[in-house]
Amino acid sequence: MRAQGEVLDILRPGVKESWQRSLQHHPNPDDARPALVFDDADLQAYRASHPLASIMPVIQRLLVEPGRESGLLVAVGDQLGRLLWVDGDPELRRRAEDMMFLPGADWSENSIGTSAPGTALVTGRSVQIAGAEHFSVQVHPWSCTAVPVHDPDSGAVLGVVDITGKEEAVAVHTLALVQATVAAAQAQLHVERLQVRAPRKPRTSVPGPRPSLYQDSLQILGTDSAVLCLGGSRLQLSPRHSELMALLALHPRGLTAEELAVLAYPEQSSVGSVRAEMLRLRKLLARETGAGMVPQSRPYRLPRELMVDAGQVRSCLERGAYRLALNIYRGEVLPHSQAPGITELRRSLSSVLREAVLADAGIETLLQYLRLPEAADDGEAWHLALQLLPARSPRRAGVVARLQRIERDLA
């Protein structure tokens, strides 16, 4: 068996970078094995509510049915690399289950190492991984092609579509087929959303339950005016209402008026001020979104959970998915807010992101981090980049120039 250094030397550049990330999670590739993260009941509930559920008929028609007799598997995973559907050749499915390639399993890069689904999610691009290019030895007999699925409105990654099999799974025409299928699925999702937004005509029959086309979310990174996304509508909030919604979303069990006053106001403020501001926020949400997201009171809490982008970043960092965390991270939490609860979240998330990138990430992830405004004058991070870059890398000149400017500013 070749030493790891010899293996890295013969890998394609993109695959080599993935291996380097994988080695940070699994120093021994033999230890990289996917975990089963959903039981049957949780899996059924989760995928029924996921936006990808609405495009499964397109994937079935264009990929699954044509490939059922051709020795190929089609897998669809969520934005964290957890497989939600696996279909295709029945015999191949049974064999794939031996390596835990089945619905409910985590095939993210930090779980199994280099593989098409996980690596496509980290990079945000189409990926083909052939045979021994896989990090885990148990996956070496397989080849796969994966393409990320993007939200047609926001551009965020919703998940990934993968074809797995033998050599034909990484053929040029296979990549083109998966890309065309994903494009058709994204177009279908866009059409369905337009239909939801259009004025509805009276109906005589009650429609059956449909999978959600959206994930309700609150975007608070890199902006002072948060964006609340509910069922296809986008509502931009004032800075004060952004702070209140962020605090409520991050405390799903609720906050009393006293607790909210401490977290939301930089100086001592009366509980009456908090209640007055919450009254204005509730009226706004009732008018713009209906009753579905109007905060309840005593304690103040949201009627259902929101996916908060800052929470996504923290979750990715905890799982070691640093590149994915950086892809989500658009800047500091509500950058100019002085609310104590927000400033603590901003400081904490920025610190955890920095420490994770500097301690464990590879050079490409570090360079991506250094493009953030908050890292522009981070001399320690720029020095680390200089150490990690190869001696003949053309990118060293830019790093050296930035370090010289930082030193001049300090002087």
C-alpha positions as CSV (number, residue, x, y, z in Angstrom):
1,M,0.0,0.0,0.0
2,R,1.4,3.4,-0.9
3,A,2.2,6.0,1.7
4,Q,-0.2,8.9,2.0
5,G,2.4,11.3,0.6
6,E,2.8,9.2,-2.5
7,V,-1.0,9.0,-3.0
8,L,-1.4,12.8,-2.7
9,D,1.3,13.3,-5.3
10,I,-0.6,11.4,-8.0
11,L,-4.1,12.9,-7.4
12,R,-5.8,15.5,-9.5
13,P,-5.6,19.0,-7.9
14,G,-9.2,19.2,-6.8
15,V,-9.2,15.6,-5.5
16,K,-5.9,16.2,-3.7
17,E,-7.4,19.3,-1.9
18,S,-10.3,17.1,-0.9
19,W,-8.0,14.4,0.5
20,Q,-6.1,17.0,2.5
21,R,-9.4,18.2,4.0
22,S,-10.4,14.5,4.7
23,L,-7.1,13.7,6.4
24,Q,-7.8,16.4,9.0
25,H,-10.9,14.4,10.0
26,H,-9.5,10.9,9.5
27,P,-5.7,10.5,9.7
28,N,-6.2,6.9,8.7
29,P,-8.5,6.5,5.6
30,D,-9.5,3.0,6.9
31,D,-11.4,4.7,9.7
32,A,-13.6,6.8,7.4
33,R,-17.0,5.3,7.6
34,P,-20.4,7.0,7.1
35,A,-22.7,7.2,10.1
36,L,-26.5,6.5,10.0
37,V,-28.0,9.8,11.3
38,F,-31.7,9.2,10.6
39,D,-33.9,6.3,11.7
40,D,-36.9,5.4,9.4
41,A,-39.5,7.7,11.2
42,D,-37.2,10.7,11.3
43,L,-36.1,10.2,7.7
44,Q,-39.7,10.0,6.4
45,A,-40.6,13.2,8.3
46,Y,-37.5,15.1,7.3
47,R,-37.5,14.4,3.6
48,A,-41.3,15.0,3.3
49,S,-40.8,18.6,4.5
50,H,-37.6,19.2,2.4
51,P,-37.7,21.3,-0.7
52,L,-36.0,18.5,-2.7
53,A,-39.1,16.4,-2.2
54,S,-41.0,18.5,-4.8
55,I,-38.4,17.8,-7.5
56,M,-38.1,14.0,-7.0
57,P,-40.6,13.3,-9.8
58,V,-38.2,15.0,-12.3
59,I,-35.2,13.0,-11.0
60,Q,-37.2,9.8,-11.1
61,R,-38.2,10.4,-14.7
62,L,-34.9,11.6,-16.1
63,L,-32.4,9.6,-14.0
64,V,-33.9,6.8,-11.9
65,E,-36.2,5.1,-14.5
66,P,-33.6,5.1,-17.4
67,G,-30.8,3.9,-15.1
68,R,-32.7,1.2,-13.3
69,E,-31.5,-1.6,-15.7
70,S,-28.1,-0.1,-16.5
71,G,-26.2,-0.8,-13.3
72,L,-26.4,2.6,-11.8
73,L,-27.7,4.1,-8.5
74,V,-29.2,7.6,-8.2
75,A,-28.9,9.3,-4.8
76,V,-30.2,12.6,-3.6
77,G,-28.8,14.2,-0.4
78,D,-29.5,17.3,1.6
79,Q,-27.2,20.4,2.0
80,L,-25.2,18.6,4.7
81,G,-24.5,15.5,2.7
82,R,-27.1,13.2,4.3
83,L,-28.6,10.8,1.8
84,L,-32.4,11.1,1.6
85,W,-33.2,8.9,-1.4
86,V,-31.2,6.1,-3.1
87,D,-32.8,4.3,-6.0
88,G,-31.8,2.3,-9.1
89,D,-30.5,-1.1,-9.9
90,P,-31.9,-3.5,-7.1
91,E,-28.8,-5.7,-7.0
92,L,-26.5,-2.7,-6.9
93,R,-28.5,-1.2,-4.1
94,R,-28.0,-4.3,-1.9
95,R,-24.3,-4.2,-2.6
96,A,-24.1,-0.4,-1.8
97,E,-25.8,-1.0,1.5
98,D,-22.7,-2.9,2.7
99,M,-20.8,0.4,2.7
100,M,-23.7,2.3,4.2
101,F,-24.7,4.0,0.9
102,L,-28.3,4.1,1.9
103,P,-31.0,6.7,2.9
104,G,-30.3,8.3,6.2
105,A,-26.5,7.9,6.0
106,D,-24.1,10.8,6.3
107,W,-21.9,11.0,3.1
108,S,-20.5,14.4,3.8
109,E,-16.8,14.9,3.3
110,N,-15.9,15.0,7.0
111,S,-17.8,11.7,7.5
112,I,-16.6,9.5,4.7
113,G,-13.8,11.7,3.1
114,T,-13.5,12.3,-0.6
115,S,-16.6,11.2,-2.5
116,A,-18.7,12.9,-5.2
117,P,-21.7,13.9,-3.0
118,G,-19.7,15.3,-0.1
119,T,-17.0,17.0,-2.2
120,A,-19.6,18.6,-4.6
121,L,-21.3,20.2,-1.5
122,V,-18.0,21.5,-0.1
123,T,-16.9,23.1,-3.4
124,G,-20.3,24.0,-4.8
125,R,-19.4,22.5,-8.2
126,S,-20.0,19.3,-10.2
127,V,-17.5,16.6,-9.2
128,Q,-16.5,13.1,-10.6
129,I,-14.6,10.7,-8.4
130,A,-13.3,7.5,-9.9
131,G,-12.3,4.3,-8.0
132,A,-9.3,4.8,-5.8
133,E,-9.7,8.6,-5.8
134,H,-12.2,8.0,-3.0
135,F,-10.7,8.6,0.4
136,S,-12.2,5.5,2.1
137,V,-10.8,2.2,0.9
138,Q,-14.2,0.5,1.1
139,V,-15.5,2.9,-1.7
140,H,-12.6,2.2,-4.1
141,P,-14.6,-0.3,-6.2
142,W,-17.1,2.4,-7.0
143,S,-17.2,5.6,-9.1
144,C,-19.6,8.5,-8.8
145,T,-20.7,11.8,-10.3
146,A,-22.5,14.5,-8.3
147,V,-24.0,17.9,-9.0
148,P,-25.2,20.4,-6.4
149,V,-28.8,21.6,-6.5
150,H,-29.2,25.3,-6.0
151,D,-32.2,27.3,-4.7
152,P,-33.6,29.1,-7.8
153,D,-34.3,32.2,-5.7
154,S,-31.4,32.6,-3.4
155,G,-28.8,30.5,-5.0
156,A,-28.1,28.7,-1.7
157,V,-27.3,25.0,-2.0
158,L,-30.3,22.8,-1.2
159,G,-28.6,19.5,-1.7
160,V,-26.9,17.2,-4.3
161,V,-27.8,14.6,-7.0
162,D,-25.4,11.7,-7.4
163,I,-24.9,8.8,-9.8
164,T,-22.9,5.9,-8.4
165,G,-21.8,2.7,-10.2
166,K,-18.8,1.4,-12.1
167,E,-16.7,3.2,-14.8
168,E,-19.8,4.4,-16.7
169,A,-20.8,6.5,-13.6
170,V,-17.9,8.9,-14.4
171,A,-18.3,9.0,-18.2
172,V,-18.5,12.5,-19.8
173,H,-22.0,11.9,-20.9
174,T,-23.0,10.9,-17.3
175,L,-21.9,14.3,-16.0
176,A,-23.8,16.1,-18.8
177,L,-26.9,14.0,-18.0
178,V,-26.8,14.8,-14.2
179,Q,-26.2,18.5,-14.9
180,A,-29.2,18.6,-17.3
181,T,-31.4,16.8,-14.8
182,V,-30.4,19.2,-12.0
183,A,-31.1,22.2,-14.3
184,A,-34.5,20.7,-15.2
185,A,-35.3,20.1,-11.5
186,Q,-34.3,23.6,-10.5
187,A,-36.5,25.0,-13.3
188,Q,-39.4,22.9,-12.1
189,L,-39.0,24.2,-8.6
190,H,-38.9,27.7,-9.9
191,V,-42.2,27.1,-11.9
192,E,-43.9,25.6,-8.8
193,R,-42.9,28.6,-6.7
194,L,-44.3,31.0,-9.3
195,Q,-47.5,29.1,-9.2
196,V,-47.6,29.4,-5.4
197,R,-47.1,33.1,-5.6
198,A,-49.7,33.6,-8.3
199,P,-53.3,34.6,-7.3
200,R,-55.3,31.5,-6.6
201,K,-58.7,30.7,-8.2
202,P,-61.4,29.2,-6.0
203,R,-61.2,25.5,-5.8
204,T,-64.0,23.0,-5.2
205,S,-61.8,20.2,-3.9
206,V,-59.3,20.3,-1.1
207,P,-55.7,19.5,-2.3
208,G,-53.7,16.8,-0.7
209,P,-50.6,17.6,1.4
210,R,-47.6,18.8,-0.7
211,P,-44.0,18.9,0.2
212,S,-42.7,22.3,1.2
213,L,-41.1,24.3,-1.6
214,Y,-39.2,26.4,0.9
215,Q,-37.3,26.3,4.1
216,D,-38.4,29.2,6.3
217,S,-35.2,31.2,7.1
218,L,-33.8,34.3,8.7
219,Q,-30.6,35.8,7.1
220,I,-28.6,37.9,9.5
221,L,-25.0,37.5,8.2
222,G,-23.3,40.5,6.5
223,T,-26.3,42.8,6.7
224,D,-27.9,45.2,9.3
225,S,-31.3,44.6,7.8
226,A,-32.2,40.9,8.2
227,V,-34.2,39.1,5.5
228,L,-37.1,36.9,6.6
229,C,-38.1,34.3,4.0
230,L,-41.4,32.6,4.5
231,G,-43.1,30.4,1.9
232,G,-41.6,32.3,-1.0
233,S,-42.1,35.8,0.3
234,R,-39.1,37.9,1.4
235,L,-39.4,40.6,4.0
236,Q,-36.6,43.0,4.9
237,L,-36.7,44.0,8.5
238,S,-35.5,47.3,10.1
239,P,-32.3,47.0,12.2
240,R,-34.3,46.9,15.5
241,H,-36.7,44.3,14.3
242,S,-33.8,42.3,12.8
243,E,-32.3,42.2,16.3
244,L,-35.5,41.1,17.9
245,M,-36.2,38.4,15.3
246,A,-32.7,37.1,15.5
247,L,-32.9,36.8,19.3
248,L,-36.2,35.0,19.2
249,A,-35.1,32.6,16.4
250,L,-32.0,31.7,18.4
251,H,-34.0,31.1,21.6
252,P,-36.8,28.8,20.4
253,R,-38.1,28.2,23.9
254,G,-38.9,31.8,24.3
255,L,-37.7,34.9,26.2
256,T,-39.5,36.9,28.8
257,A,-39.8,40.7,28.3
258,E,-37.1,41.2,31.0
259,E,-34.8,38.7,29.3
260,L,-35.4,40.3,25.9
261,A,-34.7,43.8,27.3
262,V,-31.3,42.6,28.6
263,L,-30.3,41.0,25.3
264,A,-31.7,43.7,22.9
265,Y,-30.7,47.0,24.4
266,P,-27.1,48.1,25.0
267,E,-28.2,50.4,27.9
268,Q,-30.7,49.8,30.6
269,S,-34.2,50.0,29.1
270,S,-37.6,49.6,30.5
271,V,-39.6,46.4,29.9
272,G,-42.3,48.8,28.6
273,S,-40.0,49.8,25.7
274,V,-39.5,46.1,24.8
275,R,-43.2,45.4,24.8
276,A,-44.0,48.5,22.6
277,E,-41.4,47.4,20.1
278,M,-42.6,43.8,20.1
279,L,-46.2,45.1,19.5
280,R,-44.9,46.9,16.4
281,L,-43.1,43.8,15.2
282,R,-46.1,41.6,15.7
283,K,-48.3,44.0,13.8
284,L,-45.8,44.1,10.9
285,L,-45.5,40.3,10.7
286,A,-49.3,39.9,10.9
287,R,-49.8,42.4,8.0
288,E,-46.9,41.1,5.8
289,T,-46.9,37.3,6.5
290,G,-50.2,36.5,8.0
291,A,-50.6,34.8,11.4
292,G,-48.0,32.0,10.7
293,M,-45.0,33.9,12.1
294,V,-46.4,36.3,14.6
295,P,-44.5,35.9,17.9
296,Q,-46.5,34.6,20.8
297,S,-46.2,36.3,24.2
298,R,-45.5,35.3,27.9
299,P,-42.8,34.4,27.0
300,Y,-42.1,35.9,23.6
301,R,-41.4,33.1,21.2
302,L,-41.8,32.3,17.5
303,P,-44.7,29.8,16.6
304,R,-42.2,27.7,14.6
305,E,-38.5,27.4,14.1
306,L,-36.6,29.3,11.5
307,M,-33.4,28.2,9.8
308,V,-30.9,31.0,10.8
309,D,-27.8,31.3,8.6
310,A,-25.6,32.0,11.6
311,G,-26.8,28.8,13.2
312,Q,-26.1,26.9,9.9
313,V,-22.5,28.2,10.0
314,R,-22.0,27.1,13.6
315,S,-23.5,23.7,12.9
316,C,-21.1,23.2,9.9
317,L,-18.1,24.2,12.1
318,E,-19.1,21.7,14.8
319,R,-19.2,19.0,12.1
320,G,-15.8,20.0,10.7
321,A,-17.3,21.2,7.4
322,Y,-15.2,24.4,7.3
323,R,-15.5,25.0,3.5
324,L,-19.2,24.7,3.6
325,A,-19.4,27.0,6.6
326,L,-17.4,29.7,4.7
327,N,-19.7,29.3,1.7
328,I,-22.7,30.2,3.9
329,Y,-20.8,32.9,5.9
330,R,-21.4,36.2,4.1
331,G,-20.0,38.4,6.9
332,E,-20.5,39.3,10.5
333,V,-23.8,39.0,12.3
334,L,-25.8,42.3,12.0
335,P,-22.4,44.1,11.8
336,H,-23.4,47.4,13.4
337,S,-25.8,46.2,16.0
338,Q,-25.0,47.2,19.6
339,A,-27.6,44.8,21.2
340,P,-25.7,42.8,23.8
341,G,-27.1,39.5,22.7
342,I,-26.2,40.2,19.1
343,T,-22.7,41.5,19.8
344,E,-21.9,38.3,21.8
345,L,-23.2,36.1,19.0
346,R,-21.2,38.1,16.5
347,R,-18.0,37.9,18.5
348,S,-18.5,34.2,19.3
349,L,-19.3,33.1,15.8
350,S,-16.4,35.1,14.2
351,S,-14.0,33.7,16.8
352,V,-15.1,30.1,16.4
353,L,-14.8,30.4,12.6
354,R,-11.4,32.0,12.8
355,E,-10.0,29.4,15.2
356,A,-11.4,26.5,13.2
357,V,-9.9,27.8,10.0
358,L,-6.5,28.6,11.5
359,A,-6.3,25.3,13.4
360,D,-7.6,22.7,11.0
361,A,-8.3,24.0,7.6
362,G,-6.2,23.6,4.5
363,I,-4.7,26.4,2.4
364,E,-7.6,26.8,0.0
365,T,-10.1,27.2,2.9
366,L,-7.7,29.6,4.6
367,L,-7.4,31.7,1.5
368,Q,-11.2,31.8,1.2
369,Y,-11.4,33.0,4.8
370,L,-8.8,35.7,4.1
371,R,-11.2,37.2,1.5
372,L,-13.6,38.2,4.3
373,P,-13.4,41.9,5.4
374,E,-12.9,40.9,9.0
375,A,-9.7,39.0,8.1
376,A,-8.2,41.8,6.0
377,D,-5.8,42.8,8.8
378,D,-5.4,39.5,10.6
379,G,-1.6,39.3,10.5
380,E,-1.5,35.8,12.1
381,A,-3.8,34.3,9.5
382,W,-1.8,35.9,6.6
383,H,1.5,34.6,8.1
384,L,0.0,31.1,8.3
385,A,-1.1,31.4,4.6
386,L,2.5,32.3,3.7
387,Q,3.8,29.2,5.6
388,L,1.3,26.8,3.9
389,L,1.7,28.0,0.3
390,P,4.3,26.2,-1.8
391,A,7.5,28.1,-2.3
392,R,6.9,28.6,-6.0
393,S,3.2,29.4,-5.7
394,P,2.3,32.6,-7.6
395,R,-0.1,33.5,-4.9
396,R,2.7,34.1,-2.4
397,A,3.3,37.6,-3.9
398,G,-0.2,38.8,-3.0
399,V,0.1,37.4,0.6
400,V,3.5,39.1,1.0
401,A,2.1,42.4,-0.2
402,R,-0.8,42.2,2.3
403,L,1.6,41.4,5.2
404,Q,3.8,44.4,4.2
405,R,0.7,46.7,4.2
406,I,-0.4,45.4,7.6
407,E,3.1,46.0,9.1
408,R,3.1,49.5,7.6
409,D,-0.3,50.3,9.2
410,L,0.9,49.0,12.6
411,A,4.1,51.1,12.4
